[in-house]
Amino acid sequence: MLCVTIVLLPLGIPVVAFAGRLITRAVQLMLPRSVAHPVKEVRKTTKKEGRKVSSAVSDAAGDVAKKGRKVWRQERKRLA
């Protein structure tokens, strides 16, 4: 019996480690993304919010530039 244990032990350790990784992956697949990968979910949300803010700032800057050109044209016409 001792001989069988010594022979199969090197095979059993990697199999047990592989089974543990499979169970961990199965649990991650069953859970919602925000629970399974909280850090990735925060990064994704932060990235989305950053794009929204960037877009809003870009739109606001465009509106200010457009209004500035309009005022400049009106002043130019008034002075001419």
N, C-alpha and C positions, 0 to 999 in steps of 0.2 A: 504494500500500500504506500509506503514511504517513497518507493521508487517511482510510482505513478505520479505522486504529488510533486516530486522534484522535477519530473519531466514536463508536466503540464503547467506548472506555475509560470514559466516564461511566456506561455501562450495565453494564459488566463488574465494576466495583468493588462496587456493592451486591449483585450476584449472587454474587460470591465470599464476601462477608460473610454473606449469607443461607445459603449452602452450609455455611460453617463452623459457624453456629449449629445447622443441621439435624444435622450430624455430631455435635456436642457433645450435643445432645438424644438422639440415637439411642444413643450410648454410655451416657448416664445411664439410659436405659430398660432397657438390657441388664444393667447392674450391679445388685447388691443394693442396697436402700435405704440400708443402713448405710455402704456405700462411696460411693454417689452423693451422699448428703446427710449427711455425718457430723455437722454441727452440729445439724441438725434432729433427727437420731436421738438425740443426747445430750439435747436439750431434751425430747423426747418421753419418754425413759427417766426423766429427772429429774422430770418432771411426774408420771409414774406412781408413782414412789417417794414423792414428796411426798404424794400422795393416800393411799398406803398408811400412811405414818407418821401423817398427820392422822387417818385413821380409827382407827388403833390408839390414839392419844392420846385421841381422843374416847371410844372404848370403855372405856379405862382410867379416864378421868374419871367416866364414868357408873357404872362398877363401884364406884369409891371413894365416890361420892355415895350410891349405894344401900346400901353397907355402913355408911356414916355414919348414914343414917336408921335402919337396923336397930339399930345400937348405941344410938342416941339413944332409940328406942322402948323397948328393953330396960331402959335405965337409968331411964327415966321410970316404967315399970311397977314396977321394983324399989323406987323411992323412994315410990311411991304406996301 
